[in-house]
Amino acid sequence: MQNIFSQIKGDRAIWAIATLLAIFSFLPVYSAASNLADYGESGNTFSFFVKHFVHLSLGFAIMFAVHKVPYRYFKGLSMIFIPVVLVLLLITILQGSTNAEGTNTSRWINIPVVNMSFQTSTLAAVVLMVYVARYLSKIRGKSISFNETIIPLWAPVFLVLILILPANFSTTAIIFTMVLMLTFIGGYPIKYLMIIIGTGVLSLVLFVLVAKAFPEAMPNRVDTWMSRIENFANDEDTEADYQIERSKTAIASGGIFGLGPGKSPTKYLLPQSSSDFIFAIIIEEYGLVGGLLLLVLYSWLLFRIVIVSQKSDTVFGRLLVLGVGLPIVFQALINMAVAVELFPVTGQTLPLISSGGTSIWMTCLAIGIILSVSAKRQEIKDQEMSEEVNPLDILSETI
């Protein structure tokens, strides 16, 4: 065990936060999975518990392996993987839109050997943020024109967004927002960012008009987005507000200290109780105390991300940490905001808490990259300490 801990490098606080979130996740996932077990083939919640354990175990294995890779290698890897994710996204969008149960299957591809589904947009998001960080570090301090950045920077960004948009508007919006935030932090000219924002808005409007004109090409997608926004803006409760109303009921019944682990009655009524709306189940069972505890953990993670970024020895390291780290906290805040109806329903999971392999794996991948940057800083610090000259040694040599 001691040998394993000696192999762990990087920011110990981030390791602790990720571990605490993972350990805590077993309680609400096991409880909320009761709803899934009632309609599943196994008929029990233990299989979902084991599945979640396997997902987390693989996720932490990814985190450990990635944090051992010197972060400078991610520059080249991002250029290699951008074409790979574009191909994966294209395969995903071409395979179909909905299955027999009405679930949108154009967000996932099936991995043949292990027979597991994989959401390609989450991998694309991480790769794209690394790619953008690489480019921004390359042009840092240089005078550039907008035309010079169109092909190397914005072409890959918009290609990724265009391939994700038809099946997942919320993920597209989050990625676009995070890219804009990173480019702003990276010193990209604001006047050029205004052009990109205008282009993005016009592209979205054009997409909606085309989807409305040819509804058979993308059935129900635009209508779903618009209905969610309308339901959020409308104060009247409708059938479409079923999930959010059940979520608010769960939160209201939780009180200060909650009903207790596994005692949520709402989990049987909330379809996405173990993923999108797991925060509502957490508050119902663990109360306001449990909800605030999660908020503190994600806030602590944000604080450590900023610290690791500031201590990085290179511009690329600083931008890399913010690029892959900020979306984790941003996604967590959106998930919580949706549960309390401060934001329209988006389908975003709670990082390291919600069930779902792809979300866990890509979150662990991002954290592994952050730890790789902090591990390099720790290595430099240790090297500087070892090279310090001891005054007593100088005195002994003089004598």
ABEGO torsion letter per residue (X at the ends): XAAAAAABBEBAAAAAAAAAAAAAAAAAAAAAAAAAAAABAAGBAAAAAAAAAAAAAAAAAAAAAAAABBAAAAAAAAAAAAAAAAAAAAAAAAAEABBAAGBBAAABBBBAAAGBBBBAAAAAAAAAAAAAAAAAAAABGBBBBAAAAAAAAAAAAAAAAAAAAAABAAAAAAAAAAAAAAAAAAGBBAAAAAAAAAAAAAAAAAAAAAAAABAAABBGAAAAAAAAAAAAABABBBAAAAAAAAAAAAAAAAEAAEAEBGABAAAAABAAAABAAAAAAAAAAAEAAAAAAAAAAAAAAAAAAAAAAAABABAAAAAAAAAAAAAAAAAAAAAAAAAAGABBBAGBBBBGABBEAAAAAAAAAAAAAAAAAAAAAAAAAAAAAAABBBAAAAAAAAX
